[in-house]
Structures are given as structure tokens and as C-alpha cells.
Amino acid sequence: REHAEDRRAAREQDKMAIYLDPAFAMPHLHLGLVSKRSGDVETARRELEQASVLLEREDASRILLFGGGFSREVLVELCQRELRAVGGAL
């Protein structure tokens, strides 16, 4: 949905994914990124912080399947960089 420039629908899909599996890091990460791009700094900060924590213990197979080809370390680094950009704690 984000690629179709429908950020509202992208955020809703991320929220549904989080509802279905709150421990899955990737929808938290994506919701944080989309929220940042939409100017919702509070949601961006909260979701990026949650994604950062969850990525540390995320199952390696889920990172492989849903991480866009990026390693755990790169995804954690992305979370931390984006968190700094929105004034979040690391």
C-alpha cells in the first residue's frame, strides 16, 4: 500500500499484522517508518523502539523471509538511526 502512496492503508495493514502477532518485529519497523514519513513522530518513536527490542530476539527464519534481504544487524542499525532522527531513546 505504501508503494501505491496510500500511507493510511499501509499503517492499517501494519496495525493488523501487529494485532495478529505482536511479537513480530517487521510490522513494528514498517509502521515506525511510515509514521515518520507521515509526520506522526510519537507513533514512529514508539514503534521503532518496539521493533528494535523485538529484532534482537526475532527468529532468524522470519528475518530471512521478511527482512527484505537485510541481516538482523542492519535492521537493528536502521531502527536505531531512524529512532535518533525522531528523538527516541536507544
Backbone as XML, in Angstrom:
<?xml version="1.0"?>
<chain id="A" units="angstrom">
  <residue number="1" name="ARG">
    <atom name="N" x="0.815" y="-1.193" z="0.000"/>
    <atom name="CA" x="0.000" y="0.000" z="0.000"/>
    <atom name="C" x="0.861" y="1.260" z="0.000"/>
  </residue>
  <residue number="2" name="GLU">
    <atom name="N" x="1.967" y="1.207" z="0.668"/>
    <atom name="CA" x="2.830" y="2.382" z="0.709"/>
    <atom name="C" x="3.347" y="2.730" z="-0.688"/>
  </residue>
  <residue number="3" name="HIS">
    <atom name="N" x="3.696" y="1.723" z="-1.466"/>
    <atom name="CA" x="4.206" y="1.983" z="-2.815"/>
    <atom name="C" x="3.134" y="2.592" z="-3.712"/>
  </residue>
  <residue number="4" name="ALA">
    <atom name="N" x="1.872" y="2.376" z="-3.367"/>
    <atom name="CA" x="0.762" y="2.993" z="-4.102"/>
    <atom name="C" x="0.436" y="4.372" z="-3.511"/>
  </residue>
  <residue number="5" name="GLU">
    <atom name="N" x="1.318" y="4.829" z="-2.609"/>
    <atom name="CA" x="1.171" y="6.126" z="-1.939"/>
    <atom name="C" x="-0.086" y="6.210" z="-1.075"/>
  </residue>
  <residue number="6" name="ASP">
    <atom name="N" x="-0.492" y="5.082" z="-0.546"/>
    <atom name="CA" x="-1.639" y="5.032" z="0.365"/>
    <atom name="C" x="-1.103" y="4.710" z="1.763"/>
  </residue>
  <residue number="7" name="ARG">
    <atom name="N" x="-0.517" y="5.718" z="2.389"/>
    <atom name="CA" x="0.114" y="5.516" z="3.702"/>
    <atom name="C" x="-0.900" y="5.135" z="4.766"/>
  </residue>
  <residue number="8" name="ARG">
    <atom name="N" x="-2.105" y="5.672" z="4.681"/>
    <atom name="CA" x="-3.133" y="5.341" z="5.668"/>
    <atom name="C" x="-3.411" y="3.835" z="5.644"/>
  </residue>
  <residue number="9" name="ALA">
    <atom name="N" x="-3.609" y="3.275" z="4.456"/>
    <atom name="CA" x="-3.863" y="1.842" z="4.335"/>
    <atom name="C" x="-2.639" y="1.028" z="4.759"/>
  </residue>
  <residue number="10" name="ALA">
    <atom name="N" x="-1.450" y="1.523" z="4.443"/>
    <atom name="CA" x="-0.222" y="0.829" z="4.853"/>
    <atom name="C" x="-0.152" y="0.757" z="6.371"/>
  </residue>
  <residue number="11" name="ARG">
    <atom name="N" x="-0.478" y="1.862" z="7.030"/>
    <atom name="CA" x="-0.455" y="1.886" z="8.502"/>
    <atom name="C" x="-1.510" y="0.934" z="9.075"/>
  </residue>
  <residue number="12" name="GLU">
    <atom name="N" x="-2.675" y="0.898" z="8.460"/>
    <atom name="CA" x="-3.729" y="-0.004" z="8.932"/>
    <atom name="C" x="-3.317" y="-1.464" z="8.767"/>
  </residue>
  <residue number="13" name="GLN">
    <atom name="N" x="-2.678" y="-1.786" z="7.667"/>
    <atom name="CA" x="-2.208" y="-3.160" z="7.471"/>
    <atom name="C" x="-1.132" y="-3.524" z="8.486"/>
  </residue>
  <residue number="14" name="ASP">
    <atom name="N" x="-0.232" y="-2.588" z="8.784"/>
    <atom name="CA" x="0.782" y="-2.835" z="9.811"/>
    <atom name="C" x="0.126" y="-3.072" z="11.167"/>
  </residue>
  <residue number="15" name="LYS">
    <atom name="N" x="-0.869" y="-2.260" z="11.498"/>
    <atom name="CA" x="-1.573" y="-2.423" z="12.781"/>
    <atom name="C" x="-2.261" y="-3.771" z="12.865"/>
  </residue>
  <residue number="16" name="MET">
    <atom name="N" x="-2.844" y="-4.236" z="11.760"/>
    <atom name="CA" x="-3.488" y="-5.555" z="11.747"/>
    <atom name="C" x="-2.446" y="-6.652" z="11.952"/>
  </residue>
  <residue number="17" name="ALA">
    <atom name="N" x="-1.305" y="-6.524" z="11.299"/>
    <atom name="CA" x="-0.235" y="-7.515" z="11.461"/>
    <atom name="C" x="0.256" y="-7.539" z="12.902"/>
  </residue>
  <residue number="18" name="ILE">
    <atom name="N" x="0.366" y="-6.372" z="13.520"/>
    <atom name="CA" x="0.792" y="-6.295" z="14.923"/>
    <atom name="C" x="-0.257" y="-6.922" z="15.829"/>
  </residue>
  <residue number="19" name="TYR">
    <atom name="N" x="-1.521" y="-6.680" z="15.542"/>
    <atom name="CA" x="-2.603" y="-7.289" z="16.320"/>
    <atom name="C" x="-2.524" y="-8.811" z="16.241"/>
  </residue>
  <residue number="20" name="LEU">
    <atom name="N" x="-2.271" y="-9.332" z="15.043"/>
    <atom name="CA" x="-2.229" y="-10.778" z="14.850"/>
    <atom name="C" x="-0.986" y="-11.418" z="15.461"/>
  </residue>
  <residue number="21" name="ASP">
    <atom name="N" x="0.125" y="-10.690" z="15.488"/>
    <atom name="CA" x="1.369" y="-11.228" z="16.050"/>
    <atom name="C" x="2.196" y="-10.084" z="16.638"/>
  </residue>
  <residue number="22" name="PRO">
    <atom name="N" x="1.891" y="-9.682" z="17.881"/>
    <atom name="CA" x="2.563" y="-8.533" z="18.491"/>
    <atom name="C" x="4.073" y="-8.697" z="18.657"/>
  </residue>
  <residue number="23" name="ALA">
    <atom name="N" x="4.567" y="-9.928" z="18.635"/>
    <atom name="CA" x="5.998" y="-10.170" z="18.835"/>
    <atom name="C" x="6.788" y="-10.145" z="17.530"/>
  </residue>
  <residue number="24" name="PHE">
    <atom name="N" x="6.128" y="-9.952" z="16.395"/>
    <atom name="CA" x="6.793" y="-9.926" z="15.093"/>
    <atom name="C" x="7.341" y="-8.520" z="14.863"/>
  </residue>
  <residue number="25" name="ALA">
    <atom name="N" x="8.639" y="-8.413" z="14.725"/>
    <atom name="CA" x="9.309" y="-7.112" z="14.652"/>
    <atom name="C" x="9.012" y="-6.322" z="13.377"/>
  </residue>
  <residue number="26" name="MET">
    <atom name="N" x="8.875" y="-6.993" z="12.251"/>
    <atom name="CA" x="8.804" y="-6.295" z="10.965"/>
    <atom name="C" x="7.627" y="-5.329" z="10.831"/>
  </residue>
  <residue number="27" name="PRO">
    <atom name="N" x="6.412" y="-5.673" z="11.247"/>
    <atom name="CA" x="5.346" y="-4.673" z="11.117"/>
    <atom name="C" x="5.557" y="-3.462" z="12.035"/>
  </residue>
  <residue number="28" name="HIS">
    <atom name="N" x="6.198" y="-3.667" z="13.174"/>
    <atom name="CA" x="6.533" y="-2.535" z="14.048"/>
    <atom name="C" x="7.524" y="-1.616" z="13.346"/>
  </residue>
  <residue number="29" name="LEU">
    <atom name="N" x="8.522" y="-2.209" z="12.716"/>
    <atom name="CA" x="9.520" y="-1.433" z="11.988"/>
    <atom name="C" x="8.865" y="-0.647" z="10.852"/>
  </residue>
  <residue number="30" name="HIS">
    <atom name="N" x="8.056" y="-1.324" z="10.071"/>
    <atom name="CA" x="7.426" y="-0.649" z="8.936"/>
    <atom name="C" x="6.471" y="0.443" z="9.400"/>
  </residue>
  <residue number="31" name="LEU">
    <atom name="N" x="5.677" y="0.163" z="10.432"/>
    <atom name="CA" x="4.763" y="1.183" z="10.950"/>
    <atom name="C" x="5.547" y="2.390" z="11.456"/>
  </residue>
  <residue number="32" name="GLY">
    <atom name="N" x="6.670" y="2.144" z="12.090"/>
    <atom name="CA" x="7.509" y="3.242" z="12.552"/>
    <atom name="C" x="8.026" y="4.089" z="11.404"/>
  </residue>
  <residue number="33" name="LEU">
    <atom name="N" x="8.462" y="3.441" z="10.343"/>
    <atom name="CA" x="8.984" y="4.173" z="9.187"/>
    <atom name="C" x="7.893" y="4.958" z="8.465"/>
  </residue>
  <residue number="34" name="VAL">
    <atom name="N" x="6.746" y="4.327" z="8.266"/>
    <atom name="CA" x="5.631" y="5.001" z="7.587"/>
    <atom name="C" x="5.122" y="6.155" z="8.443"/>
  </residue>
  <residue number="35" name="SER">
    <atom name="N" x="5.063" y="5.952" z="9.742"/>
    <atom name="CA" x="4.602" y="7.010" z="10.640"/>
    <atom name="C" x="5.555" y="8.197" z="10.609"/>
  </residue>
  <residue number="36" name="LYS">
    <atom name="N" x="6.843" y="7.915" z="10.583"/>
    <atom name="CA" x="7.831" y="9.003" z="10.483"/>
    <atom name="C" x="7.623" y="9.801" z="9.206"/>
  </residue>
  <residue number="37" name="ARG">
    <atom name="N" x="7.452" y="9.107" z="8.097"/>
    <atom name="CA" x="7.243" y="9.787" z="6.809"/>
    <atom name="C" x="5.941" y="10.589" z="6.798"/>
  </residue>
  <residue number="38" name="SER">
    <atom name="N" x="4.977" y="10.159" z="7.617"/>
    <atom name="CA" x="3.681" y="10.848" z="7.682"/>
    <atom name="C" x="3.668" y="11.971" z="8.708"/>
  </residue>
  <residue number="39" name="GLY">
    <atom name="N" x="4.771" y="12.127" z="9.443"/>
    <atom name="CA" x="4.864" y="13.193" z="10.434"/>
    <atom name="C" x="4.327" y="12.828" z="11.803"/>
  </residue>
  <residue number="40" name="ASP">
    <atom name="N" x="3.976" y="11.551" z="12.017"/>
    <atom name="CA" x="3.478" y="11.089" z="13.314"/>
    <atom name="C" x="4.678" y="10.607" z="14.135"/>
  </residue>
  <residue number="41" name="VAL">
    <atom name="N" x="5.373" y="11.560" z="14.744"/>
    <atom name="CA" x="6.621" y="11.276" z="15.442"/>
    <atom name="C" x="6.397" y="10.383" z="16.659"/>
  </residue>
  <residue number="42" name="GLU">
    <atom name="N" x="5.320" y="10.588" z="17.376"/>
    <atom name="CA" x="5.047" y="9.781" z="18.573"/>
    <atom name="C" x="4.903" y="8.303" z="18.220"/>
  </residue>
  <residue number="43" name="THR">
    <atom name="N" x="4.095" y="7.998" z="17.209"/>
    <atom name="CA" x="3.934" y="6.601" z="16.791"/>
    <atom name="C" x="5.244" y="6.070" z="16.233"/>
  </residue>
  <residue number="44" name="ALA">
    <atom name="N" x="5.942" y="6.875" z="15.450"/>
    <atom name="CA" x="7.225" y="6.448" z="14.883"/>
    <atom name="C" x="8.186" y="6.057" z="15.999"/>
  </residue>
  <residue number="45" name="ARG">
    <atom name="N" x="8.301" y="6.899" z="16.995"/>
    <atom name="CA" x="9.210" y="6.636" z="18.111"/>
    <atom name="C" x="8.823" y="5.345" z="18.835"/>
  </residue>
  <residue number="46" name="ARG">
    <atom name="N" x="7.551" y="5.211" z="19.163"/>
    <atom name="CA" x="7.079" y="4.026" z="19.903"/>
    <atom name="C" x="7.331" y="2.748" z="19.107"/>
  </residue>
  <residue number="47" name="GLU">
    <atom name="N" x="6.974" y="2.753" z="17.829"/>
    <atom name="CA" x="7.093" y="1.534" z="17.027"/>
    <atom name="C" x="8.542" y="1.193" z="16.699"/>
  </residue>
  <residue number="48" name="LEU">
    <atom name="N" x="9.363" y="2.186" z="16.463"/>
    <atom name="CA" x="10.784" y="1.917" z="16.214"/>
    <atom name="C" x="11.478" y="1.390" z="17.458"/>
  </residue>
  <residue number="49" name="GLU">
    <atom name="N" x="11.114" y="1.911" z="18.626"/>
    <atom name="CA" x="11.673" y="1.384" z="19.877"/>
    <atom name="C" x="11.259" y="-0.073" z="20.058"/>
  </residue>
  <residue number="50" name="GLN">
    <atom name="N" x="9.986" y="-0.366" z="19.804"/>
    <atom name="CA" x="9.498" y="-1.745" z="19.937"/>
    <atom name="C" x="10.183" y="-2.657" z="18.924"/>
  </residue>
  <residue number="51" name="ALA">
    <atom name="N" x="10.314" y="-2.202" z="17.694"/>
    <atom name="CA" x="10.975" y="-3.014" z="16.664"/>
    <atom name="C" x="12.413" y="-3.311" z="17.042"/>
  </residue>
  <residue number="52" name="SER">
    <atom name="N" x="13.102" y="-2.332" z="17.591"/>
    <atom name="CA" x="14.498" y="-2.516" z="17.985"/>
    <atom name="C" x="14.635" y="-3.617" z="19.034"/>
  </residue>
  <residue number="53" name="VAL">
    <atom name="N" x="13.747" y="-3.613" z="20.003"/>
    <atom name="CA" x="13.754" y="-4.647" z="21.051"/>
    <atom name="C" x="13.417" y="-6.010" z="20.450"/>
  </residue>
  <residue number="54" name="LEU">
    <atom name="N" x="12.367" y="-6.046" z="19.642"/>
    <atom name="CA" x="11.915" y="-7.320" z="19.082"/>
    <atom name="C" x="12.906" y="-7.915" z="18.091"/>
  </residue>
  <residue number="55" name="LEU">
    <atom name="N" x="13.602" y="-7.074" z="17.342"/>
    <atom name="CA" x="14.573" y="-7.591" z="16.377"/>
    <atom name="C" x="15.690" y="-8.376" z="17.053"/>
  </residue>
  <residue number="56" name="GLU">
    <atom name="N" x="16.047" y="-7.993" z="18.252"/>
    <atom name="CA" x="17.125" y="-8.683" z="18.968"/>
    <atom name="C" x="16.785" y="-10.150" z="19.234"/>
  </residue>
  <residue number="57" name="ARG">
    <atom name="N" x="15.495" y="-10.455" z="19.366"/>
    <atom name="CA" x="15.110" y="-11.842" z="19.671"/>
    <atom name="C" x="14.242" y="-12.473" z="18.585"/>
  </residue>
  <residue number="58" name="GLU">
    <atom name="N" x="14.126" y="-11.780" z="17.449"/>
    <atom name="CA" x="13.323" y="-12.290" z="16.337"/>
    <atom name="C" x="13.934" y="-13.567" z="15.787"/>
  </residue>
  <residue number="59" name="ASP">
    <atom name="N" x="13.086" y="-14.497" z="15.429"/>
    <atom name="CA" x="13.517" y="-15.752" z="14.841"/>
    <atom name="C" x="14.263" y="-15.473" z="13.534"/>
  </residue>
  <residue number="60" name="ALA">
    <atom name="N" x="15.413" y="-16.097" z="13.370"/>
    <atom name="CA" x="16.250" y="-15.856" z="12.191"/>
    <atom name="C" x="15.519" y="-16.171" z="10.892"/>
  </residue>
  <residue number="61" name="SER">
    <atom name="N" x="14.661" y="-17.183" z="10.897"/>
    <atom name="CA" x="13.947" y="-17.534" z="9.669"/>
    <atom name="C" x="12.954" y="-16.441" z="9.269"/>
  </residue>
  <residue number="62" name="ARG">
    <atom name="N" x="12.363" y="-15.756" z="10.240"/>
    <atom name="CA" x="11.431" y="-14.684" z="9.906"/>
    <atom name="C" x="12.178" y="-13.469" z="9.356"/>
  </residue>
  <residue number="63" name="ILE">
    <atom name="N" x="13.363" y="-13.222" z="9.882"/>
    <atom name="CA" x="14.172" y="-12.135" z="9.325"/>
    <atom name="C" x="14.562" y="-12.474" z="7.885"/>
  </residue>
  <residue number="64" name="LEU">
    <atom name="N" x="14.932" y="-13.704" z="7.659"/>
    <atom name="CA" x="15.298" y="-14.145" z="6.311"/>
    <atom name="C" x="14.113" y="-14.001" z="5.348"/>
  </residue>
  <residue number="65" name="LEU">
    <atom name="N" x="12.930" y="-14.402" z="5.790"/>
    <atom name="CA" x="11.747" y="-14.355" z="4.929"/>
    <atom name="C" x="11.196" y="-12.941" z="4.722"/>
  </residue>
  <residue number="66" name="PHE">
    <atom name="N" x="11.214" y="-12.126" z="5.771"/>
    <atom name="CA" x="10.509" y="-10.847" z="5.726"/>
    <atom name="C" x="11.417" y="-9.622" z="5.874"/>
  </residue>
  <residue number="67" name="GLY">
    <atom name="N" x="12.707" y="-9.830" z="5.975"/>
    <atom name="CA" x="13.630" y="-8.724" z="6.210"/>
    <atom name="C" x="14.154" y="-8.045" z="4.961"/>
  </residue>
  <residue number="68" name="GLY">
    <atom name="N" x="13.585" y="-8.364" z="3.818"/>
    <atom name="CA" x="13.989" y="-7.690" z="2.586"/>
    <atom name="C" x="15.428" y="-7.952" z="2.179"/>
  </residue>
  <residue number="69" name="GLY">
    <atom name="N" x="15.985" y="-9.068" z="2.646"/>
    <atom name="CA" x="17.362" y="-9.401" z="2.310"/>
    <atom name="C" x="18.385" y="-8.789" z="3.254"/>
  </residue>
  <residue number="70" name="PHE">
    <atom name="N" x="17.909" y="-8.058" z="4.254"/>
    <atom name="CA" x="18.814" y="-7.423" z="5.213"/>
    <atom name="C" x="19.029" y="-8.319" z="6.419"/>
  </residue>
  <residue number="71" name="SER">
    <atom name="N" x="20.197" y="-8.228" z="7.018"/>
    <atom name="CA" x="20.513" y="-9.009" z="8.212"/>
    <atom name="C" x="19.882" y="-8.365" z="9.449"/>
  </residue>
  <residue number="72" name="ARG">
    <atom name="N" x="19.859" y="-9.117" z="10.517"/>
    <atom name="CA" x="19.363" y="-8.600" z="11.793"/>
    <atom name="C" x="20.120" y="-7.332" z="12.182"/>
  </residue>
  <residue number="73" name="GLU">
    <atom name="N" x="21.449" y="-7.385" z="12.032"/>
    <atom name="CA" x="22.284" y="-6.257" z="12.432"/>
    <atom name="C" x="21.939" y="-4.989" z="11.645"/>
  </residue>
  <residue number="74" name="VAL">
    <atom name="N" x="21.730" y="-5.139" z="10.353"/>
    <atom name="CA" x="21.400" y="-3.984" z="9.517"/>
    <atom name="C" x="20.031" y="-3.433" z="9.901"/>
  </residue>
  <residue number="75" name="LEU">
    <atom name="N" x="19.070" y="-4.312" z="10.167"/>
    <atom name="CA" x="17.733" y="-3.859" z="10.559"/>
    <atom name="C" x="17.758" y="-3.150" z="11.911"/>
  </residue>
  <residue number="76" name="VAL">
    <atom name="N" x="18.539" y="-3.671" z="12.845"/>
    <atom name="CA" x="18.680" y="-3.005" z="14.148"/>
    <atom name="C" x="19.333" y="-1.642" z="13.962"/>
  </residue>
  <residue number="77" name="GLU">
    <atom name="N" x="20.358" y="-1.578" z="13.126"/>
    <atom name="CA" x="21.023" y="-0.304" z="12.854"/>
    <atom name="C" x="20.051" y="0.698" z="12.215"/>
  </residue>
  <residue number="78" name="LEU">
    <atom name="N" x="19.221" y="0.227" z="11.302"/>
    <atom name="CA" x="18.201" y="1.081" z="10.685"/>
    <atom name="C" x="17.248" y="1.630" z="11.746"/>
  </residue>
  <residue number="79" name="CYS">
    <atom name="N" x="16.776" y="0.753" z="12.625"/>
    <atom name="CA" x="15.886" y="1.190" z="13.716"/>
    <atom name="C" x="16.554" y="2.267" z="14.564"/>
  </residue>
  <residue number="80" name="GLN">
    <atom name="N" x="17.784" y="2.036" z="14.933"/>
    <atom name="CA" x="18.487" y="2.989" z="15.793"/>
    <atom name="C" x="18.712" y="4.326" z="15.100"/>
  </residue>
  <residue number="81" name="ARG">
    <atom name="N" x="19.064" y="4.285" z="13.823"/>
    <atom name="CA" x="19.260" y="5.523" z="13.073"/>
    <atom name="C" x="17.956" y="6.308" z="12.951"/>
  </residue>
  <residue number="82" name="GLU">
    <atom name="N" x="16.879" y="5.608" z="12.628"/>
    <atom name="CA" x="15.576" y="6.271" z="12.487"/>
    <atom name="C" x="15.054" y="6.763" z="13.828"/>
  </residue>
  <residue number="83" name="LEU">
    <atom name="N" x="15.356" y="6.034" z="14.885"/>
    <atom name="CA" x="14.962" y="6.459" z="16.231"/>
    <atom name="C" x="15.661" y="7.749" z="16.620"/>
  </residue>
  <residue number="84" name="ARG">
    <atom name="N" x="16.956" y="7.827" z="16.318"/>
    <atom name="CA" x="17.693" y="9.075" z="16.603"/>
    <atom name="C" x="17.069" y="10.237" z="15.840"/>
  </residue>
  <residue number="85" name="ALA">
    <atom name="N" x="16.620" y="9.981" z="14.626"/>
    <atom name="CA" x="16.035" y="11.035" z="13.793"/>
    <atom name="C" x="14.738" y="11.582" z="14.373"/>
  </residue>
  <residue number="86" name="VAL">
    <atom name="N" x="14.020" y="10.762" z="15.163"/>
    <atom name="CA" x="12.766" y="11.219" z="15.763"/>
    <atom name="C" x="12.919" y="11.499" z="17.266"/>
  </residue>
  <residue number="87" name="GLY">
    <atom name="N" x="14.165" y="11.522" z="17.724"/>
    <atom name="CA" x="14.423" y="11.862" z="19.127"/>
    <atom name="C" x="14.124" y="10.774" z="20.117"/>
  </residue>
  <residue number="88" name="GLY">
    <atom name="N" x="14.164" y="9.526" z="19.659"/>
    <atom name="CA" x="13.882" y="8.401" z="20.543"/>
    <atom name="C" x="15.101" y="7.946" z="21.319"/>
  </residue>
  <residue number="89" name="ALA">
    <atom name="N" x="14.842" y="7.207" z="22.391"/>
    <atom name="CA" x="15.926" y="6.631" z="23.203"/>
    <atom name="C" x="16.389" y="5.336" z="22.570"/>
  </residue>
  <residue number="90" name="LEU">
    <atom name="N" x="17.671" y="5.037" z="22.723"/>
    <atom name="CA" x="18.229" y="3.797" z="22.184"/>
    <atom name="C" x="18.382" y="2.758" z="23.260"/>
  </residue>
</chain>
